[in-house]
Every structure is written in C-alpha cells, then in structure tokens.
C-alpha cells in the first residue's frame, strides 16, 4: 500500500511582490504586508513618524489630498518626483523634520508609495519599511511570527531596483528564522548581496535615481539609503499611519 505524502507545511512564508501589478497573485489576508517605496515615500513616512508626526493619511489621488484643505492638516502631494503646486510639500524626507511635523497630521499622496498602500489594504496588517528602519522592522517581523509579503511600490507598476534591494535586505535578516522564501525573495536577496557594500553606487544606475538627479535632489537619494537612522515602524490603523 503506497504512503500518502502530505505537502502541507506549517512553516511561515516570506514573499516579495516585485510590483503592485502582481498583488492579485498574493494572499494578502493571510500576511503582514510591508510596503516599500525607498525613493522616497516610505523613507519620508518613517522619518516623519520618528520625528513626532501624529499620523500620516495616505491617499491615492491628488484630489483626495486637496479635499483636506481647511482641516488644519499638512498636505503633501508628489507626482513624478515634484511637489504638486498648491500643496505644503511633497515626499522629500527633509520636509519631515521635527520642527515641521511634530504633533501634526499629514495627508500624503505620491506617485507610487501611497498607491501600493491602498492596493494592500486587505492584508492582515500593513507596516512601512525603509532602509531608515531596517533593523527595527526586521526584528519586529521576526517577533510577529506571521507570513510576510514585501510589496515593492516600483515605478508606475513597473519593477525597480531600489525597492527590490531593500526587500532583499529584509529577507537577508529574516532567512535564519527558517521561513520559506519564494523565488522573488531569493532573487531580491541575491540583488541585495550584490549591492550591499555600495548601495549608492549600485543604485546610481537605477531609473528613478536618474529621475531624481535631474531634479537636483541627490541629497534625498543619499538620505534614503541611510541604514537604521530611525527605529519607528509606521503601521496602518484605519486610514492613518501611526507609530506602532
């Protein structure tokens, strides 16, 4: 009599979603989602929450952000790397200093990052990742003992290097916990290992890095690649990102 072999595994999974266009292929409701938009939305969100912002409300469209005029909130809108005219600021991390954001609620819309957050809303929980909070985020993920999906915001639903490399950095910190990695997670970690000794040099050839350089904001790029500048982990609570 032949043995029946069970293919079911109780081990937790780490998956990387390389672009929001692939989100329908993932079971978000069974996972903690980490949204990643290194240049610059999630870096700025982490920095703003670290610097005392009471909450950040992510919205998909400029019109949604504009609807908050007159509420006393700070309004931040970015498209194609530039601040949208008529708003307080965009998504440069240097706009999210304690002097500007402490105690404030910010309504934020960006080209890629806030779009990825909205598309991930069916997840068990959504947190925000950046190089700025890499270690604290990775440790928290280990402690949670949940399936993890690292969602790369990409550029207008296309793959990009910087988000994928950060996903690989998280995978690298988690892999000793015996997670099952999907192929995208394995590839992301391999990219990170290629890049980790010179992140700035490796990413200088990325398309989004080139876009930001043309706008004269190389300082933003350098800041977004700083590791463990913050420890705050922003988490989505209802419609607001708050400190975990």
Residue pairs with C-beta under 8 A, 6 or more apart in sequence:
9 180
11 178
11 179
11 180
12 145
12 146
12 147
12 148
12 177
12 179
12 180
13 31
13 147
13 148
13 179
13 180
13 181
13 182
14 147
14 148
14 149
14 150
14 171
14 174
14 175
14 179
14 180
14 181
14 182
14 185
15 26
15 31
15 147
15 148
15 149
15 150
15 181
15 182
15 184
15 185
16 149
16 150
16 152
16 164
16 167
16 168
16 171
16 182
16 184
16 185
16 187
16 188
17 23
17 25
17 26
17 149
17 150
17 151
17 152
17 184
18 152
18 154
18 159
18 164
18 184
18 188
19 152
19 154
19 157
19 158
19 159
20 112
20 115
20 116
20 119
20 120
20 151
20 152
20 153
20 154
20 157
21 154
21 157
23 119
23 120
23 151
26 149
28 120
28 122
28 123
28 124
28 149
29 122
29 123
29 124
30 124
30 147
31 123
31 124
31 146
31 147
31 148
31 149
32 123
32 124
32 125
32 126
32 127
32 141
32 144
32 146
32 147
32 148
32 149
33 120
33 123
33 124
33 125
33 126
33 127
33 148
33 149
33 150
33 151
34 126
34 127
34 128
34 129
34 137
34 141
34 148
34 149
34 150
34 151
34 167
34 170
35 42
35 113
35 116
35 117
35 120
35 126
35 127
35 128
35 129
35 151
35 153
36 42
36 116
36 129
36 130
36 150
36 151
36 152
36 153
36 163
36 166
36 167
37 43
37 110
37 112
37 113
37 116
37 153
37 163
38 130
38 131
38 162
38 163
38 165
38 166
38 224
38 225
39 162
39 208
39 209
39 212
39 220
39 221
39 224
40 78
40 91
40 92
40 93
40 110
40 212
40 220
40 224
41 78
41 91
41 108
41 110
41 112
41 113
41 114
41 153
42 113
42 128
42 129
42 130
42 153
43 93
43 130
43 131
43 132
43 223
43 224
44 91
44 92
44 93
44 95
44 96
45 56
45 58
45 108
45 113
45 128
45 130
45 234
45 241
46 128
46 129
46 130
46 132
46 133
46 230
46 232
46 233
46 234
47 93
47 96
47 132
47 229
47 230
48 56
48 96
48 101
48 106
49 56
49 128
49 230
49 232
49 234
49 241
49 242
49 243
50 132
50 133
50 229
50 230
50 231
50 232
51 96
51 97
51 98
51 101
51 102
52 98
52 101
52 102
52 103
53 96
53 101
53 102
53 103
53 104
53 105
53 106
54 103
54 104
54 105
54 242
55 105
55 106
55 240
55 241
55 242
56 105
56 106
56 107
56 108
56 234
56 240
56 241
57 68
57 73
57 105
57 106
57 107
57 108
57 239
57 240
57 241
58 108
58 109
58 113
58 114
58 117
58 118
58 236
58 241
59 65
59 107
59 108
59 109
59 114
59 118
60 109
60 114
60 115
60 118
61 109
62 77
62 79
62 84
62 109
64 107
64 109
65 75
65 76
65 77
65 87
65 107
65 108
65 109
66 75
66 77
66 86
66 87
68 75
68 107
69 75
72 105
73 104
73 105
73 106
73 107
74 88
74 89
74 100
74 101
74 104
74 105
74 106
74 107
75 87
75 88
75 106
75 107
76 87
76 88
76 89
76 90
76 91
76 95
76 106
76 107
76 108
76 109
77 83
77 84
77 87
77 90
77 108
77 109
77 110
78 84
78 90
78 91
78 109
78 110
78 111
79 110
79 111
80 111
80 211
81 111
81 211
81 212
81 215
81 217
82 90
82 215
83 89
83 90
84 90
89 95
89 100
90 110
91 108
91 110
91 113
92 217
92 220
93 220
93 223
93 224
94 219
94 220
94 223
96 106
105 240
108 114
111 155
111 156
112 153
112 154
112 155
112 156
113 153
115 153
116 151
116 152
116 153
116 154
117 126
117 128
117 236
117 241
120 126
120 151
121 236
123 149
124 146
125 146
125 235
125 236
126 235
126 236
127 137
127 140
127 233
127 234
127 235
127 236
127 244
128 233
128 234
128 235
128 241
129 137
129 150
129 166
129 170
130 166
130 224
131 166
131 169
131 199
131 224
131 225
131 226
131 227
131 228
131 229
132 224
132 226
132 227
132 228
132 229
132 230
133 228
133 229
133 230
133 231
133 232
133 233
134 166
134 169
134 170
134 173
134 227
134 228
135 173
135 227
135 228
135 231
136 228
136 230
136 231
136 232
136 233
137 170
137 233
138 170
138 173
138 174
140 233
140 244
141 148
141 170
141 174
142 173
142 174
142 177
148 174
148 179
150 167
150 170
150 171
150 185
150 188
152 159
152 160
152 163
152 164
152 167
153 163
154 160
154 163
155 207
155 208
160 206
160 207
160 208
161 191
161 202
161 203
161 205
161 206
161 207
162 203
162 206
162 208
162 209
162 224
164 187
164 188
164 191
165 188
165 191
165 192
165 195
165 199
165 202
165 203
166 192
167 185
167 188
167 192
168 185
168 187
168 188
168 189
168 190
168 191
168 192
168 193
169 192
169 196
171 181
171 185
171 186
171 188
171 189
171 192
172 189
172 192
172 193
175 181
175 189
181 189
194 202
195 202
195 203
199 225
200 221
200 222
200 225
203 209
203 221
203 225
209 221
212 218
212 220
212 221
213 221
223 229
232 243
232 244
233 243
233 244
234 241
234 242
234 243
234 244
235 241
235 242
235 243
235 244
